[in-house]
Amino acid sequence: MKLKAVCAIACCFLGSAIALSEIAVARQQQRNAGGAGEQNFPQPAPAREVTVTEIPGVIAAGAKWKLMWQGPDNADGLVGAPDGGIYFAQEQPSTVGRLDAKDNFSIYVRDTHGTGALGIDYMGRLIGVERTCSDPGGHPDQCHEPAELVVLAPKWQVLASKFEGKTFWRMGELVVDSKGGVYFCDDFGTYFVNATGKVSLVAGKEVRTNGMMLSRDEKTLYVTNNKTLVAWDVQPDGTVKNQRDFATLEAGGSGDGMAIDSEGRLYISSGAPGIQVISAEGKYLGVIPLPRSASSVAFSGPNKKVLYAKGAGMTNPDGTEFRTPAGVRNNAKAIYKIDMIAQGFRGRPK
């Protein structure tokens, strides 16, 4: 136990050291992109102490989050890796980070065109949705690079670049089915691309998709829509019908990234409240508070019984909060993990 604790602490200090070496570069990148004083971006709230209460069959009372990584260059779209670690997208430096099964950090993919969310398909390929140069902390009005749905590894490949002749803009989330199809979204709608490359519309921008998940049998598609979850019935060709409200986030906040467990329960990151848990029938079961405002979540670890989550902000090595100058967007993030009673769904990576 003592050795494990020392290793966990060492991982945290290693993450902090990496973050410190990147802070000056990150600040300069953000200044160059944003122009200090042009916009008023709020700073992330400081980390807080949280107490986890029991959710039967999901998590034990008193379970503790462990800080595994933090850095100034964003982390989004968490997805479990085959070795029990995780991948996460880093939009601003255009990289994909990796925490291996022992929580060692490395850069897994470079030059990702601002990829902001990830998935793994049935062939084991890493899929990403691009955000290119559309970061609101930069100059999106000067961005002329359209976003695309792409394979990032092992070999770059474009899966979808247009819908009805129009290019995509600032893509949000994705979830991959087992037939070679991908559901994804951008600022203007939610879409599906099948294995042959045909793109169809799931919903227009009236549904503010910010996270998405498929049921275990892939017969239902769920997406977040502010304080609710919306569901559709998935047809054999991957298209959808029968849109309906499925559940409400009773702890407050707005829905973001999602995960699913072996019993069909959904885990929805929802900002300050934390990660809200919804049963397969749409019943609110409780919330798992995170020390920071939660926006991405994924199962991984041994037997997929570890929940990883990403929160906004980070601390400097001296324990103070990392802050950017006025008008410069603070993209710092921290990744935590916690042991679960529930087991993530093992039928697909996400």
C-alpha positions, 0 to 999 in steps of 0.5 A, spaced: 500 500 500 505 504 501 509 503 495 502 504 491 501 511 494 508 513 493 507 511 486 501 515 485 504 521 488 510 521 484 505 520 478 502 527 480 509 530 481 511 528 474 504 531 471 506 537 475 513 538 472 511 536 465 505 542 466 510 547 469 515 546 463 509 547 458 506 553 462 510 558 459 509 555 452 502 555 453 501 562 455 505 565 449 501 560 444 494 563 448 497 570 447 498 569 440 492 566 439 487 571 443 490 577 444 490 579 451 484 584 453 480 582 447 475 577 451 473 576 458 474 569 459 472 566 466 478 562 470 476 555 472 474 554 479 479 552 484 479 544 486 475 543 492 474 537 497 468 532 495 465 527 499 462 521 495 456 518 497 454 511 496 450 509 489 448 502 490 451 497 485 455 503 482 460 506 487 462 505 495 461 511 500 467 514 501 471 512 495 476 517 493 478 521 487 486 520 485 489 526 481 493 522 475 495 528 470 494 535 469 496 540 464 495 547 461 494 545 454 487 542 455 484 534 455 478 532 452 474 526 449 477 521 454 477 514 451 479 507 455 485 504 451 486 497 450 492 496 455 487 499 461 490 506 460 486 512 457 487 517 451 485 524 451 485 530 446 489 536 447 486 541 442 490 547 442 497 544 441 494 539 436 496 532 440 493 526 443 495 525 450 496 518 453 496 515 460 498 508 460 496 503 465 501 505 470 499 512 469 505 514 465 504 520 460 506 521 453 504 524 447 501 519 442 499 523 436 501 529 433 498 534 428 491 532 429 488 539 427 485 541 433 482 534 435 477 535 441 474 528 442 476 521 441 473 514 440 476 507 438 472 503 432 471 496 431 478 495 428 482 498 433 483 505 430 483 511 434 478 516 431 477 524 432 473 530 431 477 536 429 476 543 431 482 546 427 483 553 429 476 555 431 478 555 438 474 561 441 480 563 445 483 564 438 481 568 432 475 563 429 473 569 425 480 568 421 479 560 421 479 557 414 480 550 415 474 546 415 473 541 420 473 533 419 471 526 422 478 523 421 482 516 423 488 519 427 492 512 428 494 508 425 494 511 419 490 518 417 484 517 414 478 522 412 471 519 414 467 525 413 468 532 411 461 535 408 454 534 409 449 536 403 455 540 400 457 544 406 463 543 411 463 542 418 465 547 424 468 546 431 466 539 432 464 536 439 463 529 440 463 522 437 461 515 438 463 509 434 458 503 433 460 496 431 459 496 424 463 502 422 459 507 423 460 514 427 455 519 430 458 526 431 456 533 432 458 540 430 456 547 432 450 546 426 447 539 428 448 532 429 450 527 424 451 519 422 456 517 417 456 509 415 462 505 413 461 507 406 462 514 407 454 516 407 453 522 412 446 523 414 442 528 419 440 526 426 438 532 429 439 540 427 442 545 432 435 545 436 438 539 439 445 542 443 449 535 443 455 536 447 456 528 449 453 522 446 453 514 447 450 508 444 446 503 448 450 496 449 445 493 444 446 499 439 439 500 438 438 507 442 443 513 441 443 518 447 445 525 446 446 530 452 441 537 450 443 541 456 439 539 462 436 533 459 438 526 455 435 525 448 434 518 445 433 515 438 431 508 436 437 506 431 435 503 425 439 497 422 442 502 417 444 506 423 439 512 421 435 514 427 427 515 429 423 516 434 426 522 438 424 523 445 426 526 452 430 520 456 432 523 462 433 529 466 440 531 470 436 532 477 443 535 480 443 541 475 448 543 470 449 541 463 450 535 460 457 533 457 461 527 455 458 520 457 460 513 459 456 507 459 457 501 464 455 493 463 448 494 466 447 500 461 447 505 466 449 512 463 455 517 466 454 524 464 459 529 466 455 535 468 460 541 470 460 543 477 455 538 480 460 532 477 458 526 474 450 524 474 448 517 473 442 515 470 439 507 470 438 504 463 430 506 464 432 513 465 431 514 472 436 518 476 440 514 481 445 520 484 451 524 482 459 523 483 462 529 485 469 531 482 474 536 485 473 540 479 468 542 474 467 535 470 466 535 462 469 528 460 468 521 463 471 514 461 471 507 464 478 503 463 483 500 468 483 493 470 477 489 468 474 496 466 472 498 473 476 504 474 472 511 472 476 517 469 474 524 469 477 530 467 475 537 470 477 544 469 483 547 471 490 545 475 494 547 480 502 549 480 507 545 483 507 550 489 499 548 490 497 555 487 491 555 482 494 556 475 491 562 472 492 566 465 492 573 464 486 577 463 483 576 456 487 569 455 483 563 455 485 558 461 485 551 458 488 547 464 485 541 465 486 535 471 485 528 470 482 524 476 480 516 477 476 513 482 475 505 483 468 503 482 463 497 484 460 498 477 464 495 471 464 499 464 461 496 458 466 491 455 463 490 448 466 496 445 471 501 447 466 507 449 
